[in-house]
Amino acid sequence: MIQADPNFVMGHVLKNGLDVLGTGRTTRLDQEFAKDLDRMVELSKSPSVTEREKNHVTAVKLWADGFSDAACQVWEDILVDCPLDILALKFAHDSYFYLGYSNQMRDGIGRILPFWKPTMPLYGYVIGMHSFGLEETNLYDRAEKAARKGLEINPRDAWSTHTLCHVMEMTGRQDEGISFLTDTVKNWTTCGMIACHNFWHWSLYYIEKADYQNALNIFDNEVKVRSINSGSLLDLVDACSLLYRLEMEGVDVGDRWNEVFERCRPHIDDHILAFNDLHLLMGCLGAKQKDITAKMMESIEQFVREGKGTNHDVTRDVGHKLCQSFVAYSDGDFAKAVDLLYPIRYNVIRIGGSHAQRDLVNLFLIQAAIKSQLKKHHKLARMLLMERKSFKDSAPMTDRLIKRAMALHAD
Ligand SMILES: [Fe+2]
């Protein structure tokens, strides 16, 4: 669009918006990107640009400058007037995901849904987005129904596929998840921004079942290849998450961290999302890069002191401590890791991502409590596992961890 008409402002909105939502570029550090944003803002001053287009420009600029929460407000204002504005809808939906705003992910779609008719183009995708909001607010039956409807309309809707991955993850239907993804892989494997993540979900079922070899195969054949080739943050967090989960399960992942780390390294000063920071830190810790880890922690501390915007507040309140906890664990100070994380565990949702993604943090806390030398932490580990079992019954990994925790000192 930009090539065809360099002055077409919505072309710039789409291009810059996708960069922003890819969470790998920020105007704070990237001068080229800052220039792109300035050019977009300049173009929007033309009298031929509509109010709605101007609002789109404002929203993307706000997000790029770090004010993602305020950007969502602008997209919501657009949607009050134009409930069929799919770009505002999708950008807000994705941003709510990054912010951990589960209710907004569901309600943001629910309130515009009556304006959409099944005959309209993209209708199926709107249903798919709604399904994910329903899933993230634990309404699994309704989420599954909506996702299957989305897939009935368009079997290649990778976001509806993704919702079903989550429903099966959260309800402990690992075998069904594996069959579903095996049967449908040709429908979603070409969907650039989400395919890697759907493979990540596939590997989670295997980890749950202690089928580590198949999980490693998915890493080697899909998640690694995609994350190294794209270098996109969305793919990189999947790679880091998968390796970290395998290591927590006691799997030797060999030298797999090294290549992933090289892709993480350029982003250690980004601080676009605390969620990304945590996963990039895993890349540093996994590759045993002590100096870079220390540099990254210093950079986070500086961001807490001097930064601004939505992610600054999240990092100050939650992200920084979370990262400190992971560093303590890596240093073998498991008690410190527990003491840093336990008091803030219910605030971890603020770093964003899905429940399934943040479950890594729940598992991390349990592992740290088991490995701690303190008996009170062993008791805590057992309680956290009871809590886990009460929420999701069909979970072989939980059962394995319970066995380990029960074998610790009982007094
Ligand atoms: Fe997911």
Residues whose N, C-alpha, C, O or C-beta is under 5 A from the ligand:
A	BS01	LIG	S354
